[in-house]
Amino acid sequence: MKKITILLMIFNIIFLSCKSDKEKQDEIRSDFLFEKSIASIKTSLYYTNTDSIILIFMEINDPELKLKFANEISDYSIKLKIKSDELSKEIKNVDKQNLKVIEVNEKKANIEWYKSKAGKIQKKYPEWSREDCENLVDRKIWIGMTYEMLIYQRGKPNTINPSNYGNGVNYQFCWDDYTPSCFYSKEDKVITSYN
């Protein structure tokens, strides 16, 4: 009796180990396929709730059913990737069209700008900002404008008075027929004050 029991136990162990090897292979295959599919779904441009799919997969105990479910998710991920790639191409085409529209609009805006009085000034003096050129057209005076901007706006000054009191050369530029009449700067000739 003991021999039969031992033989049955050996048979069961061998039989179960063979069955469990197939089950293990199915499980390894299904896990690999499922993980690969979920990773593909997560990179898609379409939102899919992968948490619920993972939860369903984890609750399946039958290795064959698990493999079947993994195959279905794999098919879904392949279709989703195709749709996602198509959407990506459409987005790129729209982006290209939008860039062309933006470029055309920028070219039109630049053409219009350089036709304006301020644009003509900037064309002649590209180092001056658009705002500086607009201010010059509006005959504005401001701290931070340069001596060259004053000459552009008023012509050469009637007097230039340099002075040096030990901290570098300071300048006073004066115009007789304008108000304000005198402007002050350091050696860089950027206006620091006026009266």
CORPERA-V75283 format. One record per residue. N is the residue number from 1. RES is the residue in three letters. PSI is psi as a letter, one per 20 degrees, with the letter a starting at -180 (NA if undefined). Layout:
<<N	RES	PSI> <N	RES	PSI>>
//
This chain:
<<1	MET	g> <2	LYS	h> <3	LYS	g> <4	ILE	g> <5	THR	g> <6	ILE	g> <7	LEU	g> <8	LEU	g> <9	MET	g> <10	ILE	g> <11	PHE	g> <12	ASN	g> <13	ILE	g> <14	ILE	g> <15	PHE	g> <16	LEU	h> <17	SER	h> <18	CYS	g> <19	LYS	g> <20	SER	h> <21	ASP	g> <22	LYS	g> <23	GLU	g> <24	LYS	g> <25	GLN	g> <26	ASP	g> <27	GLU	g> <28	ILE	g> <29	ARG	g> <30	SER	g> <31	ASP	g> <32	PHE	g> <33	LEU	g> <34	PHE	g> <35	GLU	g> <36	LYS	g> <37	SER	g> <38	ILE	g> <39	ALA	g> <40	SER	g> <41	ILE	g> <42	LYS	h> <43	THR	i> <44	SER	q> <45	LEU	i> <46	TYR	p> <47	TYR	p> <48	THR	p> <49	ASN	n> <50	THR	h> <51	ASP	g> <52	SER	h> <53	ILE	g> <54	ILE	g> <55	LEU	g> <56	ILE	g> <57	PHE	g> <58	MET	h> <59	GLU	i> <60	ILE	p> <61	ASN	h> <62	ASP	o> <63	PRO	h> <64	GLU	g> <65	LEU	h> <66	LYS	g> <67	LEU	g> <68	LYS	g> <69	PHE	g> <70	ALA	h> <71	ASN	g> <72	GLU	g> <73	ILE	h> <74	SER	g> <75	ASP	g> <76	TYR	g> <77	SER	h> <78	ILE	g> <79	LYS	g> <80	LEU	h> <81	LYS	g> <82	ILE	g> <83	LYS	h> <84	SER	g> <85	ASP	g> <86	GLU	g> <87	LEU	g> <88	SER	g> <89	LYS	g> <90	GLU	g> <91	ILE	g> <92	LYS	g> <93	ASN	g> <94	VAL	g> <95	ASP	g> <96	LYS	g> <97	GLN	g> <98	ASN	g> <99	LEU	g> <100	LYS	g> <101	VAL	g> <102	ILE	g> <103	GLU	g> <104	VAL	g> <105	ASN	h> <106	GLU	g> <107	LYS	g> <108	LYS	g> <109	ALA	g> <110	ASN	g> <111	ILE	g> <112	GLU	g> <113	TRP	g> <114	TYR	i> <115	LYS	h> <116	SER	r> <117	LYS	g> <118	ALA	h> <119	GLY	h> <120	LYS	h> <121	ILE	g> <122	GLN	h> <123	LYS	h> <124	LYS	h> <125	TYR	m> <126	PRO	i> <127	GLU	i> <128	TRP	q> <129	SER	r> <130	ARG	g> <131	GLU	g> <132	ASP	g> <133	CYS	h> <134	GLU	g> <135	ASN	h> <136	LEU	g> <137	VAL	h> <138	ASP	j> <139	ARG	k> <140	LYS	q> <141	ILE	p> <142	TRP	q> <143	ILE	p> <144	GLY	i> <145	MET	r> <146	THR	r> <147	TYR	h> <148	GLU	h> <149	MET	h> <150	LEU	g> <151	ILE	g> <152	TYR	g> <153	GLN	h> <154	ARG	i> <155	GLY	a> <156	LYS	q> <157	PRO	q> <158	ASN	h> <159	THR	q> <160	ILE	p> <161	ASN	o> <162	PRO	q> <163	SER	q> <164	ASN	o> <165	TYR	k> <166	GLY	i> <167	ASN	k> <168	GLY	r> <169	VAL	p> <170	ASN	q> <171	TYR	q> <172	GLN	p> <173	PHE	p> <174	CYS	p> <175	TRP	p> <176	ASP	h> <177	ASP	j> <178	TYR	q> <179	THR	p> <180	PRO	q> <181	SER	h> <182	CYS	p> <183	PHE	q> <184	TYR	q> <185	SER	r> <186	LYS	a> <187	GLU	h> <188	ASP	i> <189	LYS	k> <190	VAL	p> <191	ILE	p> <192	THR	h> <193	SER	r> <194	TYR	q> <195	ASN	NA>>
//
